[in-house]
Amino acid sequence: MKYLTREQVIKLHQALIEASGGSSGIRDVGMLDSALKTPLQTFDENELFPSVLDKAARLAFGLIKNHPFIDGNKRIGTHVMLIFLALNNIMLSYKDEELIDIILKVASGKANENDLYTWIKNRQA
């Protein structure tokens, strides 16, 4: 499986802020690391998030909910999820409104990791 590094995520965040506005910078590097490392967690040598889809949902959820950046956490969570899936040869088919809806639901607490996983699974191209 291919992963984005912390440095790549920070550069992507900066590019998103420059393109769409907002405040740049990291609010909490520990929360950023937590969001990026949680998909790799194991217990008793078993992955807690074994599939690419599990990891993608966990990445997005962590970046959105942990608020590691000063601004743009929903944007970076969305983009990292989509890039991670693409790096691992998974493309999604969705309308922009559907993507916006699930991301806003995650951010507001109306959708959890399982809801996001199901959303991703149901939109594999």
BALOBA-1460 file (C-alpha; in Angstrom, 3 decimals):
// residues 125
<rec num="1" residu="m" x="0.000" y="0.000" z="0.000"/>
<rec num="2" residu="k" x="1.174" y="3.520" z="-0.756"/>
<rec num="3" residu="y" x="0.858" y="6.295" z="1.824"/>
<rec num="4" residu="l" x="1.298" y="10.046" z="1.924"/>
<rec num="5" residu="t" x="3.996" y="11.343" z="4.256"/>
<rec num="6" residu="r" x="3.482" y="14.084" z="6.813"/>
<rec num="7" residu="e" x="5.567" y="16.408" z="4.629"/>
<rec num="8" residu="q" x="3.424" y="15.664" z="1.568"/>
<rec num="9" residu="v" x="0.231" y="16.333" z="3.525"/>
<rec num="10" residu="i" x="1.619" y="19.637" z="4.822"/>
<rec num="11" residu="k" x="2.593" y="20.711" z="1.283"/>
<rec num="12" residu="l" x="-0.827" y="19.684" z="-0.027"/>
<rec num="13" residu="h" x="-2.500" y="21.664" z="2.750"/>
<rec num="14" residu="q" x="-0.457" y="24.749" z="1.890"/>
<rec num="15" residu="a" x="-1.414" y="24.409" z="-1.790"/>
<rec num="16" residu="l" x="-5.107" y="24.054" z="-0.878"/>
<rec num="17" residu="i" x="-4.989" y="27.147" z="1.329"/>
<rec num="18" residu="e" x="-3.214" y="29.157" z="-1.376"/>
<rec num="19" residu="a" x="-5.787" y="28.056" z="-3.969"/>
<rec num="20" residu="s" x="-8.971" y="28.427" z="-1.940"/>
<rec num="21" residu="g" x="-8.182" y="30.723" z="0.976"/>
<rec num="22" residu="g" x="-7.925" y="30.460" z="4.706"/>
<rec num="23" residu="s" x="-5.198" y="30.513" z="7.317"/>
<rec num="24" residu="s" x="-2.155" y="28.337" z="6.778"/>
<rec num="25" residu="g" x="-0.235" y="26.483" z="9.434"/>
<rec num="26" residu="i" x="-0.375" y="23.529" z="11.755"/>
<rec num="27" residu="r" x="-2.425" y="23.885" z="14.935"/>
<rec num="28" residu="d" x="-1.272" y="20.597" z="16.505"/>
<rec num="29" residu="v" x="1.432" y="18.391" z="14.965"/>
<rec num="30" residu="g" x="0.564" y="15.588" z="17.388"/>
<rec num="31" residu="m" x="-2.990" y="15.495" z="16.085"/>
<rec num="32" residu="l" x="-1.670" y="15.483" z="12.515"/>
<rec num="33" residu="d" x="0.587" y="12.532" z="13.286"/>
<rec num="34" residu="s" x="-2.275" y="10.767" z="15.037"/>
<rec num="35" residu="a" x="-4.543" y="11.178" z="12.008"/>
<rec num="36" residu="l" x="-1.841" y="9.903" z="9.649"/>
<rec num="37" residu="k" x="-0.747" y="6.963" z="11.827"/>
<rec num="38" residu="t" x="-4.113" y="5.700" z="13.073"/>
<rec num="39" residu="p" x="-4.834" y="3.796" z="9.822"/>
<rec num="40" residu="l" x="-1.633" y="1.805" z="10.436"/>
<rec num="41" residu="q" x="-2.570" y="0.640" z="13.939"/>
<rec num="42" residu="t" x="-2.370" y="-3.026" z="14.870"/>
<rec num="43" residu="f" x="-3.450" y="-5.127" z="17.808"/>
<rec num="44" residu="d" x="-1.935" y="-8.542" z="18.440"/>
<rec num="45" residu="e" x="-0.222" y="-8.267" z="15.035"/>
<rec num="46" residu="n" x="-3.554" y="-7.725" z="13.247"/>
<rec num="47" residu="e" x="-4.311" y="-4.508" z="11.405"/>
<rec num="48" residu="l" x="-7.235" y="-2.611" z="12.899"/>
<rec num="49" residu="f" x="-7.930" y="-1.030" z="9.496"/>
<rec num="50" residu="p" x="-6.938" y="-3.787" z="7.051"/>
<rec num="51" residu="s" x="-8.283" y="-2.617" z="3.690"/>
<rec num="52" residu="v" x="-7.471" y="0.407" z="1.563"/>
<rec num="53" residu="l" x="-11.064" y="1.571" z="2.060"/>
<rec num="54" residu="d" x="-10.792" y="1.222" z="5.853"/>
<rec num="55" residu="k" x="-7.579" y="3.228" z="5.840"/>
<rec num="56" residu="a" x="-8.994" y="5.914" z="3.525"/>
<rec num="57" residu="a" x="-12.035" y="6.417" z="5.747"/>
<rec num="58" residu="r" x="-9.865" y="6.550" z="8.870"/>
<rec num="59" residu="l" x="-7.453" y="9.047" z="7.259"/>
<rec num="60" residu="a" x="-10.225" y="11.419" z="6.242"/>
<rec num="61" residu="f" x="-12.063" y="11.046" z="9.537"/>
<rec num="62" residu="g" x="-8.923" y="11.715" z="11.565"/>
<rec num="63" residu="l" x="-7.877" y="14.766" z="9.581"/>
<rec num="64" residu="i" x="-11.372" y="16.241" z="9.689"/>
<rec num="65" residu="k" x="-12.103" y="15.547" z="13.359"/>
<rec num="66" residu="n" x="-8.621" y="16.054" z="14.874"/>
<rec num="67" residu="h" x="-8.333" y="19.584" z="13.453"/>
<rec num="68" residu="p" x="-4.548" y="19.413" z="13.071"/>
<rec num="69" residu="f" x="-4.435" y="22.526" z="10.874"/>
<rec num="70" residu="i" x="-5.496" y="26.075" z="11.698"/>
<rec num="71" residu="d" x="-7.912" y="26.050" z="8.750"/>
<rec num="72" residu="g" x="-8.903" y="23.727" z="5.910"/>
<rec num="73" residu="n" x="-9.250" y="20.471" z="7.841"/>
<rec num="74" residu="k" x="-12.269" y="19.294" z="5.843"/>
<rec num="75" residu="r" x="-10.480" y="20.149" z="2.604"/>
<rec num="76" residu="i" x="-7.268" y="18.345" z="3.537"/>
<rec num="77" residu="g" x="-9.167" y="15.331" z="4.874"/>
<rec num="78" residu="t" x="-11.104" y="15.066" z="1.630"/>
<rec num="79" residu="h" x="-8.086" y="15.490" z="-0.630"/>
<rec num="80" residu="v" x="-5.860" y="13.117" z="1.330"/>
<rec num="81" residu="m" x="-8.604" y="10.476" z="1.211"/>
<rec num="82" residu="l" x="-9.024" y="10.805" z="-2.555"/>
<rec num="83" residu="i" x="-5.277" y="10.887" z="-3.243"/>
<rec num="84" residu="f" x="-4.643" y="7.890" z="-0.971"/>
<rec num="85" residu="l" x="-7.322" y="5.923" z="-2.812"/>
<rec num="86" residu="a" x="-5.895" y="6.924" z="-6.209"/>
<rec num="87" residu="l" x="-2.350" y="6.005" z="-5.142"/>
<rec num="88" residu="n" x="-3.727" y="2.566" z="-4.363"/>
<rec num="89" residu="n" x="-5.612" y="2.264" z="-7.666"/>
<rec num="90" residu="i" x="-9.098" y="2.918" z="-6.337"/>
<rec num="91" residu="m" x="-11.242" y="5.516" z="-8.040"/>
<rec num="92" residu="l" x="-14.622" y="6.707" z="-6.870"/>
<rec num="93" residu="s" x="-17.655" y="7.767" z="-8.858"/>
<rec num="94" residu="y" x="-19.694" y="10.477" z="-7.150"/>
<rec num="95" residu="k" x="-21.322" y="13.852" z="-7.596"/>
<rec num="96" residu="d" x="-19.597" y="16.792" z="-5.919"/>
<rec num="97" residu="e" x="-22.705" y="17.410" z="-3.820"/>
<rec num="98" residu="e" x="-22.533" y="13.848" z="-2.440"/>
<rec num="99" residu="l" x="-18.908" y="14.276" z="-1.418"/>
<rec num="100" residu="i" x="-19.597" y="17.637" z="0.205"/>
<rec num="101" residu="d" x="-22.585" y="16.158" z="2.055"/>
<rec num="102" residu="i" x="-20.683" y="13.232" z="3.609"/>
<rec num="103" residu="i" x="-17.705" y="15.418" z="4.564"/>
<rec num="104" residu="l" x="-19.957" y="17.999" z="6.244"/>
<rec num="105" residu="k" x="-21.763" y="15.196" z="8.074"/>
<rec num="106" residu="v" x="-18.447" y="13.826" z="9.339"/>
<rec num="107" residu="a" x="-17.364" y="17.299" z="10.471"/>
<rec num="108" residu="s" x="-20.644" y="17.940" z="12.297"/>
<rec num="109" residu="g" x="-20.756" y="14.515" z="13.956"/>
<rec num="110" residu="k" x="-23.766" y="13.338" z="11.940"/>
<rec num="111" residu="a" x="-21.630" y="10.651" z="10.232"/>
<rec num="112" residu="n" x="-18.970" y="8.421" z="11.763"/>
<rec num="113" residu="e" x="-16.062" y="6.395" z="10.363"/>
<rec num="114" residu="n" x="-18.342" y="3.507" z="9.417"/>
<rec num="115" residu="d" x="-20.661" y="5.836" z="7.519"/>
<rec num="116" residu="l" x="-17.703" y="7.264" z="5.618"/>
<rec num="117" residu="y" x="-16.376" y="3.761" z="4.883"/>
<rec num="118" residu="t" x="-19.782" y="2.726" z="3.516"/>
<rec num="119" residu="w" x="-19.960" y="5.898" z="1.420"/>
<rec num="120" residu="i" x="-16.540" y="5.130" z="-0.108"/>
<rec num="121" residu="k" x="-17.371" y="1.449" z="-0.673"/>
<rec num="122" residu="n" x="-20.638" y="2.286" z="-2.436"/>
<rec num="123" residu="r" x="-18.893" y="4.672" z="-4.839"/>
<rec num="124" residu="q" x="-16.010" y="2.568" z="-6.102"/>
<rec num="125" residu="a" x="-15.771" y="3.027" z="-9.853"/>
